[in-house]
Amino acid sequence: MDRSTFTITELSEVPDVKLKAAGYIAYDTAGQFEKALNDSFQDDTESITIDMENIVVFTSIGIRVILKALKAATQKGIKLQIENPSAIVKNVLKLSNLTELLLNEGSKK
């Protein structure tokens, strides 16, 4: 997989949006990740779940994007969570003390 490869696919629509991300979330792909999250915020969105099972690189800029989205979601009353985190995503979330805040209950094991 090319270092700049990142895809994000919408698997379901409002009110419960589910996105599936794959590849690299780093400096060169963070804008695409941020845009996809921002596009998910609609008037009738109740929750946004990001499946991150196929993320192979997850840098601090990915955390910045998620924290920015979490702040926007909280202000709009939208639940934002991550499910099926890859090992690298789990590790970065744990190091950032965000595991309990962002992982849905089924993904913590």
C-alpha positions as a Python dict, from the first residue, in 0.01 Angstrom:
ca = {
    (1, 'M'): (0, 0, 0),
    (2, 'D'): (137, 339, -100),
    (3, 'R'): (226, 566, 194),
    (4, 'S'): (-27, 825, 81),
    (5, 'T'): (-310, 578, 32),
    (6, 'F'): (-618, 647, 237),
    (7, 'T'): (-979, 561, 167),
    (8, 'I'): (-1293, 627, 362),
    (9, 'T'): (-1625, 483, 263),
    (10, 'E'): (-1970, 567, 395),
    (11, 'L'): (-2144, 240, 485),
    (12, 'S'): (-2463, 390, 624),
    (13, 'E'): (-2633, 727, 625),
    (14, 'V'): (-2803, 955, 876),
    (15, 'P'): (-2916, 937, 1146),
    (16, 'D'): (-2649, 674, 1231),
    (17, 'V'): (-2355, 730, 999),
    (18, 'K'): (-2096, 456, 970),
    (19, 'L'): (-1764, 517, 795),
    (20, 'K'): (-1495, 262, 710),
    (21, 'A'): (-1141, 400, 691),
    (22, 'A'): (-843, 217, 545),
    (23, 'G'): (-476, 288, 485),
    (24, 'Y'): (-266, 569, 623),
    (25, 'I'): (-381, 860, 836),
    (26, 'A'): (-82, 1090, 836),
    (27, 'Y'): (2, 1446, 737),
    (28, 'D'): (-68, 1396, 367),
    (29, 'T'): (-405, 1224, 415),
    (30, 'A'): (-542, 1403, 722),
    (31, 'G'): (-731, 1657, 512),
    (32, 'Q'): (-924, 1382, 337),
    (33, 'F'): (-1004, 1220, 673),
    (34, 'E'): (-1116, 1553, 820),
    (35, 'K'): (-1336, 1633, 520),
    (36, 'A'): (-1511, 1295, 540),
    (37, 'L'): (-1583, 1346, 909),
    (38, 'N'): (-1705, 1702, 857),
    (39, 'D'): (-1932, 1588, 573),
    (40, 'S'): (-2096, 1345, 815),
    (41, 'F'): (-2223, 1624, 1039),
    (42, 'Q'): (-2575, 1692, 916),
    (43, 'D'): (-2877, 1832, 1096),
    (44, 'D'): (-3030, 1490, 1159),
    (45, 'T'): (-2709, 1297, 1241),
    (46, 'E'): (-2731, 1120, 1577),
    (47, 'S'): (-2412, 917, 1573),
    (48, 'I'): (-2096, 869, 1369),
    (49, 'T'): (-1902, 545, 1395),
    (50, 'I'): (-1564, 506, 1229),
    (51, 'D'): (-1450, 150, 1157),
    (52, 'M'): (-1069, 168, 1171),
    (53, 'E'): (-986, -200, 1134),
    (54, 'N'): (-784, -141, 815),
    (55, 'I'): (-578, 158, 930),
    (56, 'V'): (-207, 72, 908),
    (57, 'V'): (-57, 411, 1003),
    (58, 'F'): (-220, 648, 1251),
    (59, 'T'): (-18, 952, 1352),
    (60, 'S'): (-77, 1236, 1594),
    (61, 'I'): (-239, 1441, 1318),
    (62, 'G'): (-509, 1172, 1305),
    (63, 'I'): (-568, 1229, 1676),
    (64, 'R'): (-596, 1603, 1610),
    (65, 'V'): (-860, 1540, 1341),
    (66, 'I'): (-1057, 1307, 1568),
    (67, 'L'): (-1042, 1546, 1864),
    (68, 'K'): (-1162, 1833, 1645),
    (69, 'A'): (-1448, 1614, 1519),
    (70, 'L'): (-1528, 1500, 1874),
    (71, 'K'): (-1554, 1862, 1988),
    (72, 'A'): (-1790, 1944, 1699),
    (73, 'A'): (-1994, 1628, 1764),
    (74, 'T'): (-2028, 1706, 2133),
    (75, 'Q'): (-2145, 2059, 2058),
    (76, 'K'): (-2410, 1922, 1821),
    (77, 'G'): (-2521, 1636, 2047),
    (78, 'I'): (-2379, 1369, 1815),
    (79, 'K'): (-2211, 1057, 1947),
    (80, 'L'): (-1871, 993, 1782),
    (81, 'Q'): (-1697, 660, 1831),
    (82, 'I'): (-1440, 427, 1680),
    (83, 'E'): (-1497, 56, 1632),
    (84, 'N'): (-1271, -230, 1528),
    (85, 'P'): (-951, -31, 1580),
    (86, 'S'): (-637, -181, 1429),
    (87, 'A'): (-349, -248, 1670),
    (88, 'I'): (-182, 81, 1576),
    (89, 'V'): (-503, 279, 1631),
    (90, 'K'): (-557, 112, 1969),
    (91, 'N'): (-200, 190, 2070),
    (92, 'V'): (-218, 557, 1969),
    (93, 'L'): (-554, 601, 2144),
    (94, 'K'): (-417, 434, 2457),
    (95, 'L'): (-105, 656, 2456),
    (96, 'S'): (-331, 959, 2412),
    (97, 'N'): (-564, 850, 2695),
    (98, 'L'): (-858, 847, 2456),
    (99, 'T'): (-949, 477, 2463),
    (100, 'E'): (-1249, 504, 2695),
    (101, 'L'): (-1370, 824, 2531),
    (102, 'L'): (-1368, 701, 2171),
    (103, 'L'): (-1390, 323, 2153),
    (104, 'N'): (-1733, 168, 2153),
    (105, 'E'): (-1787, -104, 2412),
    (106, 'G'): (-1746, -391, 2166),
    (107, 'S'): (-1401, -270, 2057),
    (108, 'K'): (-1232, -248, 2396),
    (109, 'K'): (-1148, -618, 2420),
}
